[in-house]
Amino acid sequence: MVSPVEIEIIAKLVLSAVLGMIIGLERQLHDKPAGLREHGLVCMGSALFTVVSLTFTSPVIAAGVVTGIGFLGAGAILHLKNRVVGLTTASELWVVAAIGLAVGIGFYTIATVTTILVLVMLVSGRYVEKIK
């Protein structure tokens, strides 16, 4: 059974994903490199990192992962001719790091829901890109 605390965290994750995607949709409609998926992933990843950090007795662990994965994600972003590629991959790496931290502290339901939200964002983002 899902606890009230887990329900609150899930609500935070869903809200952050939706809000990030709204901003990302505006950026995508204006042909900016980071759009719906990237904004949604980063916003939700930030929410999950925050929840995980508040749970740790030492939030330094989460901060180290955020920094390290940010560096790794930056390496996935490339500028080719007149377009930028790898932003979605970098965003995915970042939120997957947060999912790993959530699993590491025992937030199994939260990690699973976040994974499902990531997949929904990635699939729906592809459809929005095709429509545009």
N, C-alpha and C positions, 0 to 999 in steps of 0.2 A: 504494500500500500504506500502511496505517495504521502509524505508528511506535509503539513501546512508550510513549513519552511521551504521545502522543495517546490511546492506550488508557487510560492512567492518568487523564488529564484527563476523558475520557468517563465513566469509572467514578465519578469525583468528582461530575460533573454529575448522573448518574443517581441516585447515593446521596443527594445533596442534594435532588433533586426528590422522591424517595420519602419522605425524612424530613420535608420541609416539608409534603407532602401528608398524611402521617399526622397531624401536628399540626393541619393545616387541617381534616381530616375531623372531628376531635373538636370543633373550633370550629363547624363547619357543623352538626353534629348538635345543638348547643346554640343554634342560630339566631343566631349572631354574624355580623356583616356580612362579615368576611373569613374565607373558608372554604378548602376544598381547593385550588382553583385559585390563589387569591391567595398562600397560604402556599407552595405548591410553586414558583410563579413567582419569588417574592422570594428564597426559599432558593437556588434554582438560579442566579438572577441574581447573588446575592452570591458564590456559588462561582466563577462565570465572571469577575466583576469581580476577584476575588482572583487567579485564575490569570493574567488579562491584566495586572494590576498588577505581579505578580512578574516578568513578561516584559519590561515596559517598562524602559528605562534610567532614565526619569523617571516614577515612578508618579503624579506630580502631574497628568498628562494624564487618567488614569483617574479620579482623585479629582474633577477638575473636571467630568467628564461625569456622575459619580454625583450630585454636588451639583445640577448644572443639571437633569438629568432628574428628580430628586426634586422639585424645585420645579415643573416642568412637570406631573408626575404628580399632585401635590397639587391642581392646578387642575382636574383631571379628576374629582375626588371631590366629590360633591354630597350634601347631606342634604335629602331630600324627605319631608315629613310624618314618618312614623315609620320610614323606611328610608334606608339609605345606598346610593347608586349610584355607579358609576365606579371601584370598587376594583379590579376585574379589568382595566379599561382602564389604570389607573395602574400596576398590576403588569406588564402587558404592555409598556408603554412602557419601564419600567425594565429588563426583561430584554432587550428589543430593543436598547436602548442598549449593553448588554454584548455582544450579538451583533455590533453594528456595530464595536465596539472590537476584537473577536476577528478580524473580517474585515480590519480596518485593519492589524493586525500580521501577517496572513498565516495565521491559524489557520482555514483554510477548512473543514477536516473538523470541527473543534470547533464552529464557527458553524453548520454544517449539522445536526449532531447535536442541538445545542441547539434549533434551530428545530423539528426533528421532535419533540423532547421537549415543547416548548411546545404544539405542536398536539395531541399526545396528552393533555396535561394539560387543555387547554381542552375538548376533546371529551369526555373521560372525566368531567370535572367537571360538564358539562351533564347527563350520565346520572345521576350521583350526586344532583344537585339534584332531578331528576325523581322519583327513587325516594323521596326523603325527602318 
